[in-house]
């Protein structure tokens, strides 16, 4: 029992010691944090802004700038005289609470003051930036004033010395410069009086005003030169050249030169009026429109001058081309009419040639009309040139088509001759196949072969009849020749196949007699081979049966017999 009490007492003592140690550590860390916070407050307030305020006061600020300075000074006083003192007192209390082990209260005070000090520090930094801005604005506005005066003098000197480059717009620019001078003076007074806030509000409008005058000074001379010199000179030149061209028998498709010239002179005056009022956008629009129209009139006159040279050069060429094409077409028509007596023309050759003739007549009518206009002096050369170019293109196309038709019909006689030769060859092939089959003295031929032969013979006979008519279609004849040729080749191949199988089968059956009495398989195969040969007329099957049986007793026999047969055929 005493031991238990002793142990319990010992544990209790240890717990109190540990708790005391923890409290001590917390108190120590808290006191340390309070010291850091006090140091942070000291650092924030050590950099006094009073020197900055003194420097700014030397600038002799006025107006809105002075009001802002007073506002900043008031804010600074509130921070130093109220908030900083309150923070110091509060931190002293936190130290006392920590010393007396009122740790929770002390910790709350320390954290609240840390947040306040961060806010004080940020506001003081911001105030310093704002105070520095006064100095920067002072320097900036001094530079701005020099810049404004420099450009004003430059532009004013230019307009006074070179006002002839600006025409009636010079007066408006001078008025604008006068207004700019007043604004610069107003800006100067604000800067010198120290009212930089009000002066800053004038900087952007003044810069924009200068840019506007700079734009006018750069662009008006070019615009005025076009309106005062370039356009009037061009319009006068166009008027004179057009008058001279009309006198020299030039004509235009839609001659509105006089109306357009009056309109453009009016637009030049309207553009000058807009320039006087400095309406640069309207002037640019007017000038672009006037320039485009002048270019268009120059192009139209140049087009007619160039067209005349080409027209006069082409006139004989086109005439000779038409005469030649018509002569060719007449010759072609006579040839086609003659050929059509013996041949059927299947590709509208006569119809197309008549169409060429109609087109040639229209081309010639256009040529005659153009020629009369040239003689009467009422020709629009560009239109005639267009007609000539179209005529040359159409004539070239007709000439090509004429050549194609001529080439297609010029071979008709040759085609007929070749077709007749093919028919003779077909008849000869039929006779050869018949003799080849008869020569074999066959017991019979399969009906399918006989039907093919008979059909082919009738088709050759029909073709011979077609080609001997009074008027024939070579397209139809050539097509039949081609089809018969293909089938003839197939039947020739089949005939040779029958003949080869018959001869080889007969020779192998004859050769098998050496073995039939001594070899039952040969004997049976011989009987089967004869059955297919003499009863079924299947000569290929007959050859297959007997050759297969003989190969087993005498390998290579078929190849040897076939080689001998091939040599005989070639000899």
Secondary structure, 3 states (H helix, E strand, C coil): CHHHHHHHHHHHHHHHHHHHHHHHHHHHHHHHHHHHHHHHHHHHHHCCCHHHHHHHHCCCCCHHHHHHHHHHHHHHHHHHHHHHHHHHHHHHHHHHHHHCCCHHHHHHHHHHHHHHHHHHHHHHHHHHHHHHHHHHHHHHHHHHHHHHHHHHHHHHHHHHHCHHHCCCHHHHHHHHHHHHHHHHHHHHHHHHHCCHHHHHHHHHHHHHHHHHHHHHHHHHHHHHHHHHHHHHHHHHHHHHHHHHHHHCCCCCCCCCHHHHHHHHHHHHHHHHHHHHCCCHHHHHHHHHHHHHHHHHHHHHHHHHHHHHHHHHHHHHHHHHHHHHHHHHHHHHHHHHHHHCCCECCCCCHHHHHHHHHHHHHHHHHHHHHHHHHHHHCCCCHHHHHHHHHHHHHHHHHHHHHHHHHHHHHHCHHHHHHHHHHHHHHHHHHHHHHHHHHHHCCCCCCCHHHHHHHHHHHHHHHHHHHHHCCCCECHHHHHHHHHHHHHHHHHHHHHHHHHHHHHHHHHHHHHHHHHCCCCCHHHHHHHHHHHHHHHCCCCHHHHHHHHHHHHHHHCCCHHHHHHHHHHHHHHC
